[in-house]
Amino acid sequence: MKLKRALTVQNVLDYKSTKIQFKGRFYDVFGHPQIKGRWIVVGNSGSGKSSFMMQLAKEFARSEKVLYNFLEEDLDDDNVQDRLTLFKMHDVAHNFNMVSEPIEVLTERLKMRNSAQVIIIDSAMYFFRGYTFDKFIEFTRQFPKKLFVFTAHGKGAHPRTEFETSIYYDATQKVFVNGYLATNKGRKYGPNNKFFIVWQKGFEDLQGKNKELETD
């Protein structure tokens, strides 16, 4: 077997990665992320995770083709339609599509020419149901030039299951959502902040309630 030549330090430094040009608050928190990799967004029920995901999808879709794979919600659910309207997804309709597909079907779709660059899978547990972490590795490494964003359920400040925890440690970008606040957990940080307020009023209301509890 012929081995590939090992890379020198300069070889690696000379590599110029392609970045997605985030703007505004997303740039403040995440900078300009690479156009490939694996993100995980962890959040408890009612945390604001779904609203954050739609805003994140819109930011990606400003420059890249985005495919949002809904598995926990039906595409005709009022909640989905409300978020599409609230966050004005018509603004990026040319780059944003939605499906509800199992792993076998989505794999074939992603093999097609001009398939989406950014794939959002909501959620990892539904998508990989019946599979092990090895299947996650096989699936994501099959498309090394694409960017995958997986949602995961939270238990406190951590992923709920062992499977989701394995994805968390493999991820190139980690986000935790709680109380309408998304926190960048690394590996890449933006220049100005670690926190993204998902919904200002909801966040402020919760902060007020927490202060009331502290003073009781």
Short mmCIF file of the C-alpha atoms (twelve columns), coordinates in Angstrom:
data_MODEL
# 
_entry.id   MODEL 
# 
loop_
_atom_site.group_PDB 
_atom_site.id 
_atom_site.type_symbol 
_atom_site.label_atom_id 
_atom_site.label_alt_id 
_atom_site.label_comp_id 
_atom_site.label_asym_id 
_atom_site.label_seq_id 
_atom_site.Cartn_x 
_atom_site.Cartn_y 
_atom_site.Cartn_z 
_atom_site.pdbx_PDB_model_num 
ATOM 1   C CA . MET A 1   0.000   0.000  0.000  1 
ATOM 2   C CA . LYS A 2   1.346   3.387  -1.006 1 
ATOM 3   C CA . LEU A 3   1.133   5.871  1.839  1 
ATOM 4   C CA . LYS A 4   0.275   9.529  1.369  1 
ATOM 5   C CA . ARG A 5   3.028   11.992 2.155  1 
ATOM 6   C CA . ALA A 6   2.841   13.352 5.695  1 
ATOM 7   C CA . LEU A 7   2.189   17.096 5.848  1 
ATOM 8   C CA . THR A 8   4.626   19.633 7.238  1 
ATOM 9   C CA . VAL A 9   3.640   22.520 9.494  1 
ATOM 10  C CA . GLN A 10  3.882   24.870 6.519  1 
ATOM 11  C CA . ASN A 11  1.694   22.579 4.391  1 
ATOM 12  C CA . VAL A 12  -1.066  22.874 6.972  1 
ATOM 13  C CA . LEU A 13  -0.623  26.621 7.461  1 
ATOM 14  C CA . ASP A 14  -0.782  27.173 3.697  1 
ATOM 15  C CA . TYR A 15  -4.241  25.605 3.532  1 
ATOM 16  C CA . LYS A 16  -6.882  28.298 3.115  1 
ATOM 17  C CA . SER A 17  -10.268 27.190 4.386  1 
ATOM 18  C CA . THR A 18  -13.501 28.549 2.950  1 
ATOM 19  C CA . LYS A 19  -15.518 30.559 5.459  1 
ATOM 20  C CA . ILE A 20  -19.180 31.516 5.679  1 
ATOM 21  C CA . GLN A 21  -19.506 35.266 6.061  1 
ATOM 22  C CA . PHE A 22  -21.733 35.620 9.102  1 
ATOM 23  C CA . LYS A 23  -22.858 39.161 9.886  1 
ATOM 24  C CA . GLY A 24  -24.222 41.086 12.845 1 
ATOM 25  C CA . ARG A 25  -24.950 39.167 16.033 1 
ATOM 26  C CA . PHE A 26  -24.052 35.818 14.493 1 
ATOM 27  C CA . TYR A 27  -20.614 37.144 13.551 1 
ATOM 28  C CA . ASP A 28  -20.187 38.551 17.060 1 
ATOM 29  C CA . VAL A 29  -20.782 35.117 18.599 1 
ATOM 30  C CA . PHE A 30  -19.449 32.680 15.976 1 
ATOM 31  C CA . GLY A 31  -17.136 34.694 13.721 1 
ATOM 32  C CA . HIS A 32  -16.851 33.363 10.175 1 
ATOM 33  C CA . PRO A 33  -17.343 29.571 10.493 1 
ATOM 34  C CA . GLN A 34  -15.873 27.044 8.098  1 
ATOM 35  C CA . ILE A 35  -18.131 25.894 5.296  1 
ATOM 36  C CA . LYS A 36  -17.759 22.272 6.421  1 
ATOM 37  C CA . GLY A 37  -17.946 20.437 9.717  1 
ATOM 38  C CA . ARG A 38  -20.405 19.267 12.344 1 
ATOM 39  C CA . TRP A 39  -22.400 21.503 14.665 1 
ATOM 40  C CA . ILE A 40  -24.571 20.391 17.570 1 
ATOM 41  C CA . VAL A 41  -27.200 22.581 19.225 1 
ATOM 42  C CA . VAL A 42  -28.354 21.266 22.614 1 
ATOM 43  C CA . GLY A 43  -31.436 22.505 24.433 1 
ATOM 44  C CA . ASN A 44  -34.226 21.481 26.749 1 
ATOM 45  C CA . SER A 45  -37.871 21.644 25.750 1 
ATOM 46  C CA . GLY A 46  -39.116 25.242 25.797 1 
ATOM 47  C CA . SER A 47  -35.588 26.675 25.826 1 
ATOM 48  C CA . GLY A 48  -35.872 28.612 22.580 1 
ATOM 49  C CA . LYS A 49  -33.850 26.047 20.641 1 
ATOM 50  C CA . SER A 50  -36.306 25.798 17.724 1 
ATOM 51  C CA . SER A 51  -36.379 29.580 17.314 1 
ATOM 52  C CA . PHE A 52  -32.588 29.734 17.433 1 
ATOM 53  C CA . MET A 53  -32.354 27.011 14.798 1 
ATOM 54  C CA . MET A 54  -34.591 28.930 12.405 1 
ATOM 55  C CA . GLN A 55  -32.559 32.106 12.874 1 
ATOM 56  C CA . LEU A 56  -29.341 30.145 12.361 1 
ATOM 57  C CA . ALA A 57  -30.764 28.537 9.220  1 
ATOM 58  C CA . LYS A 58  -31.599 31.977 7.859  1 
ATOM 59  C CA . GLU A 59  -28.081 33.246 8.512  1 
ATOM 60  C CA . PHE A 60  -26.580 30.264 6.686  1 
ATOM 61  C CA . ALA A 61  -29.054 30.690 3.815  1 
ATOM 62  C CA . ARG A 62  -27.947 34.255 3.149  1 
ATOM 63  C CA . SER A 63  -25.001 32.781 1.253  1 
ATOM 64  C CA . GLU A 64  -25.372 28.967 1.148  1 
ATOM 65  C CA . LYS A 65  -27.977 26.421 0.071  1 
ATOM 66  C CA . VAL A 66  -29.631 25.105 3.233  1 
ATOM 67  C CA . LEU A 67  -31.742 21.981 3.683  1 
ATOM 68  C CA . TYR A 68  -33.722 21.699 6.927  1 
ATOM 69  C CA . ASN A 69  -34.745 18.116 7.736  1 
ATOM 70  C CA . PHE A 70  -37.725 18.217 10.128 1 
ATOM 71  C CA . LEU A 71  -38.217 14.925 11.950 1 
ATOM 72  C CA . GLU A 72  -39.764 15.901 15.287 1 
ATOM 73  C CA . GLU A 73  -42.399 18.199 13.789 1 
ATOM 74  C CA . ASP A 74  -44.617 17.859 10.733 1 
ATOM 75  C CA . LEU A 75  -44.061 20.470 8.068  1 
ATOM 76  C CA . ASP A 76  -47.727 21.486 8.235  1 
ATOM 77  C CA . ASP A 77  -47.628 22.069 12.006 1 
ATOM 78  C CA . ASP A 78  -48.660 25.553 13.085 1 
ATOM 79  C CA . ASN A 79  -45.454 25.920 15.109 1 
ATOM 80  C CA . VAL A 80  -43.285 25.405 12.033 1 
ATOM 81  C CA . GLN A 81  -45.340 27.800 9.941  1 
ATOM 82  C CA . ASP A 82  -45.313 30.404 12.714 1 
ATOM 83  C CA . ARG A 83  -41.506 30.336 12.897 1 
ATOM 84  C CA . LEU A 84  -41.187 30.591 9.124  1 
ATOM 85  C CA . THR A 85  -43.345 33.707 9.230  1 
ATOM 86  C CA . LEU A 86  -41.839 35.226 12.386 1 
ATOM 87  C CA . PHE A 87  -38.273 35.039 11.095 1 
ATOM 88  C CA . LYS A 88  -39.211 36.066 7.540  1 
ATOM 89  C CA . MET A 89  -37.771 33.004 5.857  1 
ATOM 90  C CA . HIS A 90  -39.177 34.256 2.555  1 
ATOM 91  C CA . ASP A 91  -36.135 36.564 2.549  1 
ATOM 92  C CA . VAL A 92  -33.905 33.542 1.859  1 
ATOM 93  C CA . ALA A 93  -36.415 31.324 0.043  1 
ATOM 94  C CA . HIS A 94  -34.043 30.989 -2.937 1 
ATOM 95  C CA . ASN A 95  -31.538 29.149 -0.714 1 
ATOM 96  C CA . PHE A 96  -33.788 27.426 1.829  1 
ATOM 97  C CA . ASN A 97  -35.693 24.153 1.478  1 
ATOM 98  C CA . MET A 98  -37.324 21.729 3.903  1 
ATOM 99  C CA . VAL A 99  -37.848 17.971 3.930  1 
ATOM 100 C CA . SER A 100 -38.759 15.214 6.365  1 
ATOM 101 C CA . GLU A 101 -36.586 12.288 5.317  1 
ATOM 102 C CA . PRO A 102 -34.961 9.239  6.940  1 
ATOM 103 C CA . ILE A 103 -31.250 8.651  6.665  1 
ATOM 104 C CA . GLU A 104 -31.409 6.427  3.560  1 
ATOM 105 C CA . VAL A 105 -33.393 8.965  1.536  1 
ATOM 106 C CA . LEU A 106 -31.401 11.979 2.680  1 
ATOM 107 C CA . THR A 107 -28.149 10.201 1.840  1 
ATOM 108 C CA . GLU A 108 -29.272 9.758  -1.758 1 
ATOM 109 C CA . ARG A 109 -30.412 13.380 -1.932 1 
ATOM 110 C CA . LEU A 110 -27.036 14.645 -0.759 1 
ATOM 111 C CA . LYS A 111 -25.266 12.625 -3.443 1 
ATOM 112 C CA . MET A 112 -27.082 14.633 -6.108 1 
ATOM 113 C CA . ARG A 113 -25.330 17.372 -8.003 1 
ATOM 114 C CA . ASN A 114 -25.843 20.842 -6.508 1 
ATOM 115 C CA . SER A 115 -27.284 19.432 -3.283 1 
ATOM 116 C CA . ALA A 116 -27.396 21.648 -0.204 1 
ATOM 117 C CA . GLN A 117 -24.168 22.802 1.428  1 
ATOM 118 C CA . VAL A 118 -25.644 23.146 4.929  1 
ATOM 119 C CA . ILE A 119 -27.877 20.370 6.265  1 
ATOM 120 C CA . ILE A 120 -29.845 20.889 9.471  1 
ATOM 121 C CA . ILE A 121 -31.135 17.695 11.087 1 
ATOM 122 C CA . ASP A 122 -33.781 18.120 13.766 1 
ATOM 123 C CA . SER A 123 -33.137 15.967 15.660 1 
ATOM 124 C CA . ALA A 124 -30.136 13.622 15.854 1 
ATOM 125 C CA . MET A 125 -32.035 11.069 17.953 1 
ATOM 126 C CA . TYR A 126 -34.897 10.823 15.476 1 
ATOM 127 C CA . PHE A 127 -32.582 10.695 12.465 1 
ATOM 128 C CA . PHE A 128 -30.288 7.968  13.831 1 
ATOM 129 C CA . ARG A 129 -32.985 5.981  15.615 1 
ATOM 130 C CA . GLY A 130 -31.968 2.315  15.691 1 
ATOM 131 C CA . TYR A 131 -28.353 3.086  14.763 1 
ATOM 132 C CA . THR A 132 -25.129 3.376  16.734 1 
ATOM 133 C CA . PHE A 133 -22.570 6.174  16.812 1 
ATOM 134 C CA . ASP A 134 -20.649 4.315  14.099 1 
ATOM 135 C CA . LYS A 135 -23.494 5.173  11.701 1 
ATOM 136 C CA . PHE A 136 -23.146 8.844  12.592 1 
ATOM 137 C CA . ILE A 137 -19.450 8.708  11.738 1 
ATOM 138 C CA . GLU A 138 -20.141 6.858  8.483  1 
ATOM 139 C CA . PHE A 139 -22.867 9.294  7.431  1 
ATOM 140 C CA . THR A 140 -21.046 12.543 8.177  1 
ATOM 141 C CA . ARG A 141 -17.676 11.405 6.804  1 
ATOM 142 C CA . GLN A 142 -19.385 10.377 3.577  1 
ATOM 143 C CA . PHE A 143 -19.852 14.093 2.896  1 
ATOM 144 C CA . PRO A 144 -16.665 15.706 4.240  1 
ATOM 145 C CA . LYS A 145 -17.160 18.997 2.395  1 
ATOM 146 C CA . LYS A 146 -20.646 19.679 3.769  1 
ATOM 147 C CA . LEU A 147 -21.735 21.321 7.001  1 
ATOM 148 C CA . PHE A 148 -24.133 19.395 9.243  1 
ATOM 149 C CA . VAL A 149 -26.061 20.950 12.117 1 
ATOM 150 C CA . PHE A 150 -27.702 18.494 14.528 1 
ATOM 151 C CA . THR A 151 -30.125 19.331 17.309 1 
ATOM 152 C CA . ALA A 152 -30.025 17.360 20.546 1 
ATOM 153 C CA . HIS A 153 -32.152 17.183 23.664 1 
ATOM 154 C CA . GLY A 154 -30.665 18.516 26.853 1 
ATOM 155 C CA . LYS A 155 -30.593 17.312 30.423 1 
ATOM 156 C CA . GLY A 156 -29.509 20.245 32.493 1 
ATOM 157 C CA . ALA A 157 -26.489 21.742 30.772 1 
ATOM 158 C CA . HIS A 158 -25.560 18.546 28.928 1 
ATOM 159 C CA . PRO A 159 -26.898 16.310 26.139 1 
ATOM 160 C CA . ARG A 160 -29.562 13.933 27.415 1 
ATOM 161 C CA . THR A 161 -28.302 10.607 26.057 1 
ATOM 162 C CA . GLU A 162 -24.981 8.844  25.622 1 
ATOM 163 C CA . PHE A 163 -25.474 8.903  21.843 1 
ATOM 164 C CA . GLU A 164 -26.007 12.674 21.800 1 
ATOM 165 C CA . THR A 165 -23.021 13.109 24.098 1 
ATOM 166 C CA . SER A 166 -20.826 11.242 21.598 1 
ATOM 167 C CA . ILE A 167 -21.986 13.624 18.863 1 
ATOM 168 C CA . TYR A 168 -21.274 16.560 21.184 1 
ATOM 169 C CA . TYR A 169 -17.646 15.527 21.648 1 
ATOM 170 C CA . ASP A 170 -17.207 14.923 17.920 1 
ATOM 171 C CA . ALA A 171 -18.725 18.261 16.907 1 
ATOM 172 C CA . THR A 172 -16.610 21.060 15.505 1 
ATOM 173 C CA . GLN A 173 -19.014 23.636 16.965 1 
ATOM 174 C CA . LYS A 174 -21.131 23.335 20.116 1 
ATOM 175 C CA . VAL A 175 -24.078 25.507 21.168 1 
ATOM 176 C CA . PHE A 176 -26.237 25.265 24.295 1 
ATOM 177 C CA . VAL A 177 -29.650 26.957 24.411 1 
ATOM 178 C CA . ASN A 178 -31.452 27.681 27.670 1 
ATOM 179 C CA . GLY A 179 -33.885 30.394 28.716 1 
ATOM 180 C CA . TYR A 180 -33.875 31.956 25.231 1 
ATOM 181 C CA . LEU A 181 -30.110 32.373 25.393 1 
ATOM 182 C CA . ALA A 182 -27.761 30.494 23.040 1 
ATOM 183 C CA . THR A 183 -24.247 30.064 24.404 1 
ATOM 184 C CA . ASN A 184 -21.251 29.312 22.198 1 
ATOM 185 C CA . LYS A 185 -19.435 26.372 23.817 1 
ATOM 186 C CA . GLY A 186 -16.603 26.234 21.263 1 
ATOM 187 C CA . ARG A 187 -14.554 25.170 19.441 1 
ATOM 188 C CA . LYS A 188 -14.597 28.465 17.498 1 
ATOM 189 C CA . TYR A 189 -15.605 31.780 19.060 1 
ATOM 190 C CA . GLY A 190 -16.591 35.111 17.593 1 
ATOM 191 C CA . PRO A 191 -14.697 38.338 18.336 1 
ATOM 192 C CA . ASN A 192 -17.219 40.102 20.549 1 
ATOM 193 C CA . ASN A 193 -19.472 37.760 22.514 1 
ATOM 194 C CA . LYS A 194 -20.297 34.200 23.595 1 
ATOM 195 C CA . PHE A 195 -24.033 34.747 23.955 1 
ATOM 196 C CA . PHE A 196 -26.866 35.109 21.443 1 
ATOM 197 C CA . ILE A 197 -30.241 36.236 22.780 1 
ATOM 198 C CA . VAL A 198 -32.861 34.211 20.902 1 
ATOM 199 C CA . TRP A 199 -35.901 36.200 22.045 1 
ATOM 200 C CA . GLN A 200 -35.294 39.440 23.919 1 
ATOM 201 C CA . LYS A 201 -38.610 39.680 25.791 1 
ATOM 202 C CA . GLY A 202 -38.630 36.016 26.792 1 
ATOM 203 C CA . PHE A 203 -35.038 36.283 28.000 1 
ATOM 204 C CA . GLU A 204 -35.732 39.439 30.012 1 
ATOM 205 C CA . ASP A 205 -38.898 37.976 31.534 1 
ATOM 206 C CA . LEU A 206 -36.987 34.904 32.708 1 
ATOM 207 C CA . GLN A 207 -34.198 37.042 34.124 1 
ATOM 208 C CA . GLY A 208 -36.793 39.041 36.056 1 
ATOM 209 C CA . LYS A 209 -38.384 35.901 37.458 1 
ATOM 210 C CA . ASN A 210 -34.990 34.552 38.501 1 
ATOM 211 C CA . LYS A 211 -34.217 37.789 40.354 1 
ATOM 212 C CA . GLU A 212 -37.578 37.611 42.123 1 
ATOM 213 C CA . LEU A 213 -36.807 34.062 43.259 1 
ATOM 214 C CA . GLU A 214 -33.414 35.172 44.558 1 
ATOM 215 C CA . THR A 215 -34.980 37.922 46.678 1 
ATOM 216 C CA . ASP A 216 -37.856 35.829 48.072 1 
# 
